[in-house]
Amino acid sequence: VLLLGCLLGVGCYIDIPFIVGVGYAIGLSACVVCFTQRSGRPLMNFLISSAIGIGVSAYQLVPAWFERKWINVDALRFDSSSFLMFSGRVPAGGNGLRHFCWTLSSLEFLLMGICVYVRYRRHSIDSATKAFVGVAGMAFFLQLPLSAALWKWLPFLFLVQFPFRFLALLAGTLPLVLLSKATPRWVLVGTYILLAALAS
């Protein structure tokens, strides 16, 4: 909890839109876990981490809060729906970027799904893996058209602007799941071959 809070706070000094995305991905996955496990502890831990993060980044956030009359945050509002995966709306000049992001995001989530399925069959899924998969699943969901209402109504989510920024969370959690000792070697080898083929 303390480590996550410090990471969120330090991240605010580096890239606030990315940290907003990370916060929502972790927070929403914590809500899902609370619902499935009938326990409010995951969400409470996240809220405590968020409070710690706000405290760590207070040196930057507090002046920004008091200077809102000079900062027009609404100017950052952007129609993110055109960049959601499999959306029929194509922004000018953005078709190639959209297809690349869709392919990369789907591939990363598919690889993670295969790894989790194999480990589930072997009864070797630990709590850390479940947490990483939960965050990755929420990062994938926030790129789908099903999340359009969340992009519209959740406060400050518009700061992320582009749904494909959640690719960073997928890219960060995928190695943590794949490189676990419980992951079969053939899954790792297949992943390396596939990534090498894409890179070429």
N, C-alpha and C positions, 0 to 999 in steps of 0.2 A: 504493500500500500504506500509506504513512504517512498520507495524507489520510483513507482509509477507517478506519484505526485511530483517528485523532483524533476522527472523527465518531462512531464507536461509543462511544468513551470519554466524550465530552461528552454524548452521548445518554443514557447511564446516569444522569446527574444530572437529566435531565428526565423520562424515561419508560422505566423498565427493561422492562416488558412489551413495549412496542413494539420496543425494541432487541433483545430476545430473538427476536422474530418476524423482524426484519430479518436478524439473524445467521443464523438457520436458513434463511431463504430464500436468502441469498447462499451459505452454506456448502453446502447441498444442491445448488444449481445448479452450484457449483464441482466437487462430486463427479461430477455428470453430465458436465461438460466433461472432467474427468480421464479418465473412462471412454471417452468418444467420441474424444478426441484421444490417448489412451494416454500421457498426461503428467501428472505429479503437481504441476506448477508452479502451476496455479490454486489447488489446495487448499493448497499450501504458502504462497502469498501471502495467502490468507484467514486461515490460522492465525497468520501473522506479524501481520496487521492486528488479529486478535482479541487477541493478546498485547499489542500496543500499546494497544488499547482498555482492556484490564484494567489496564494500568499507569497510564493517564490517569485512570481512575475508581477507582484504589486507595483514594483518600481516603474514598470512600463504601463500597466493597465490603469492604475489610478489616475495619472495625468491625462491619459487618453479619455477616461470617463468624464473628467471635469472640463475637457476641451471639446466636448461633442458639438458645441455650437459652431466651432470652426472646422469640424471634420464631418463631411457628408458621407456617412457609411452607406446610405441608400444608393449612392452613385455606383457602388460595386454590385448592385443587384443585376442579375444576368439570367436570361432564359436558358436554364440548364437542361430543359427537357429535350432540346434538339441534339444533345450529346449523350443522352441515355442509350444504352445498348438496345439494338434492334428497333430503334425509333425510326419512324418513316420520315420524320422531318430532317432535312439535310441543310445545314448552314452553308453559306457561300464559302467554297474552297475547303470545306472541312470533311468531305466524304472520305478521302484517303486516311486521314487521321482517325476518324471514327472507326473504320474497318480494322485498322491496325490495333487500336485499343480494344475493340471487341474481341479480336482473335487472341490477343495476348492475355486478356483477363479471363476469357473462357478456358484457354489452355492451362493457365496457372491453377484455376479452380478445379479443373478436371484432374490434373496431376495430383493435387492435394486430395481430391475425392478418392482416387484410386489407392493412394497410400493409406488413407484412413480405412478404406474398405478392407484392404489386405490385413492391416493391423487389427481390425475388429474381428476378422475371422480367426486371427491368432490370439485373440484376447490379450492384446498388448497395448491398449490405449490408456495412457496415463492422464492425470488431470491437466497437466501443462499442455498436452496435445489438444485436449478438448477446448482449452481456453484459446489457443492459437487458431484452431479451426473455427471457433465461434466468431472471433474477430474477423477472420478472413471471409466467413460466410456473410457477415453483415456488410463488409466492404464490397463484396460482390453484389449483394442485394441493392445497395445504394447506387449501383450503376444500371439497374434495371428499370424499365418503365413503371413497374409496380411501386417504385419508391417516389414517383412524381409528386404525390401529395405531401410526402415528408419534405421534399426539397422546397415546397411552397410554404409550409406552415411551421416547420421547426425553426426556432430562433437562431440566427447567426449561421445556419447551415449554408446560406447563400454566399458566405465569405469564401467557401471552398470553390465556388464558381463552376468548375468543370468536374463532372463525375469521374472522369478518368484519373483524377488525382488519387482516387482510392486504389489505383494500381500499385502505388508505393506500399500500401499495407499488405496487399496480396504478395508482392515481391519480397516483403520482409518476413512474413509468416511462413511462406512456402519452404525456404531452406530450414527453418526451425523444426518443421514437421518431417521433412524428407531426411535430414541428417541425423535424426534420432537413431540410437543403436537398435531400436526395435524395428526399424524399417528394413524390409528384405533387400538383399543386394541386387536382385534382378530389377526391382523398382528403381533403384538408384541408377543402375547401368542404362536402363531404358530411358530414364529422364535425361541423362547426359547425352545419349545418342540423339534424342529428339531435339534438345536445345542446340546441339552442334549442327544438326540439319537446318534448323531455323536460322542460325547465325550465318550459315553459308549461303 
